[in-house]
Amino acid sequence: MELGISSFGEVAPAHVAGGDTAAAQRTQELVALGRRADEAGLDVVAIGEHHRADYVVSSPEMVLAAMASVTSRVRLSSAVTVLSSTDPVRTFQNFATLDLISNGRAEIIAGRGSFIESFPLFGQDLKDYDALFTEKLGLLLQLNEQEVVTWQGKLRPDIKGKGVYPRPLQSKLPIWIGVGGTPASAARAGSLGLGLTIAILGGAPAQYVSFAELHRRAAQQAGHTEALPLCINCHFHIAEDSRQAADEFFPAYSLVMNRIGRERGWPPMSRQQFDYLRGPQGPLFVGTPQEIIEKLVYLHGLFGNSRFIGQLMLEGMPHEAVLRSIELFGQVVAPAVRERLGVEAAALG
């Protein structure tokens, strides 16, 4: 199982005369997190796209390109690219360029996004929410397969025999579909032969097993004989002491979740709820290295997933605590999980 980290680059807007120093600091911290993940031996770093004042990353490709310059082996992915409100040609070109910069380490997780600010920003009509993603995903996949493209759609101008450059160093860019709570998206990924990333941001992981089953079933029905990649994404923090991990993470987690909750009518997050969610079968991977090892093995038993991404929280978190969490993940948790799963695989066959 591949193991990695993701971040949305949460930031408290603090505009000052002469520039946004808070955004500058957070962006530099993101690059440092990518370097630390690479040094610690993790497999992937994923950066999410948002178009809000409380997230610093509107262009994951740019941040990932900066990470590429200070890393040598870790995979570099979006988490997610809001494909519905962008142009697939430009998205492909940007990630192909990232692939060249990183010597073949770029990936795309495409999704519809959990926020809608980008739609009016780029002149998209929300009534076309589903149609936009379906059409643009089809074009992105065609661009990934063909150097010279002829394409016709309803929501974007046609392309008539045009070459799209540069081409990536990899023969094709790995493209995943990211889903939160939409079963149809899991089925779409399977039928198209694409990897699936399930973001478990609330509710017990066991409740999402049906998404993985739907993905595999749709793939089989579409004639895809090889097992498709499956990634699980959960909020994440590690410290040497369990209470320390919780005390460090809760202020940041509750700050962000309560801010989103106020927009969506959710009740405030209590510490009691938080502690319940980080229990052995809960969605929060917050605790000691051994607690995280056991949860990752449990998660793999549920899903048979090929990748796990731990989603970091940055706003309200001490930067050194986040760096230490990444170290523990790569140097203590990852080797133990790989050994445990290797022993179990050997026992089964």
Residue, then its C-alpha position, 0 to 999 in steps of 0.5 A: m500500500e502506498l502511503g502519503i499526505s495531502s493538504f488544502g493549504e488552509v490559511a487565515p487571511a491576513h492582508v497587509a500593505g505590500g502583500d499577503t504575508a500569510a499566504a506567502q508563509r503558508t505556500q513556503e510551508l507547503v513546499a517544506l512539507g513536500r520535502r519532508a515527505d520525500e525525505a521520510g520515504l513516503d510515496v505521494v504528496a497531494i495538493g487540493e484546489h480551492h478558490r476561497a480566502d481561507y485556502v492558499v492553493s488555487s493552482p495545485e500544479m504551481v505548488l507541486a512544481a515547486m515541490a518537484s524542485v526539492t524532491s526526488r522520488v515522491r509522487l506529486s498529485s492534485a487533491v482534487t483538480v476541480l475539472s468542471s470549472t477549468d479547461p481540460v486542455r490547459t489542465f493537461q498541459n500544466f500537469a504534463t509540464l509538471d511531469l517533465i519538471s518532476n521527471g515523471r512523477a505527476e498525477i491528477i485526481a479530478g473531481r467536481g469539488s465540494f465548493i462552488e466558488s470556481f463556477p461563477l469565477f470562470g463563467q460556468d453555470l451551476k445548472d450544468y454542474d454534472a454535465l460539465f464534469t462528464e464532458k470535460l473528463g471525457l476530453l481530458l482522457q482523450l488528451n491523455e491518449q492522443e497527441v492530435v485531438t479532434w473533439q466535439g462537445k456542448l459546453r466547450p468549443d470544438i477541437k479540430g485536429k489540433g496537437v496538444y503539447p507538451r506531452p508528459l514524460q510518462s506514457k500517460l498521466p495517471i488520472w484518478i476520480g475523487v469522490g466524497g458522497t456520490p456513488a455514481s462517481a465511483a461507478r463512473a471511475g470503474s467503468l472508465g478504468l480509472g483509479l478511485t480516491i474516496a475522501i472520508l471526512g465524516g462517518a465511519p470508514a466501513q460506511y464507504v465500503s460500498f463505494a469501493e465495491l461499486h467501483r470494482r463491479a463497474a470496472q468488471q462489467a466494463g471489461h477491465t480485468e486488472a485491479l484498479p487503484l483505490c485510495i482512501n483519504c482521511h484527516f491525519h496527525i501523529a505524535e508520540d503521545s495520543r493525548q498530545a496528538a489530539d490536543e495539537f490537532f483538535p484546535a485546527y480541525s474544529l476551526v476549519m470544520n466549524r467554519i465550513g459548518r456555519e456555511r452549511g448549517w452543521p452544529p459545532m464540533s465538540r471535543q467529545q465528538f472529536d475524540y469519538l471520531r478518532g477511535p479505532q474504527g472512526p475516520l480521524f487518523v489522529g494518535t500515536p504511531q502504533e494507533i495509526i498502524e493498527k487503523l491503517v491495517y484495519l482500513h486495508g482489511l475493509f477496502g483492500n486499498s492500494r493507497f492511503i493519503g493522510q490529510l493534514m491541517l495547517e491553520g492553527m497547527p504548529h508547523e514543527a508539529v506537522l513536520r514531526s507528524i510526517e517524519l513519524f508517518g514515513q519513518v515509523v508507521a510506513p515500514a511497519v504497515r508495509e511489513r504487516l501487510g506483506v506478512e498477511a499477503a504471504a499468508l494468504g497466498 
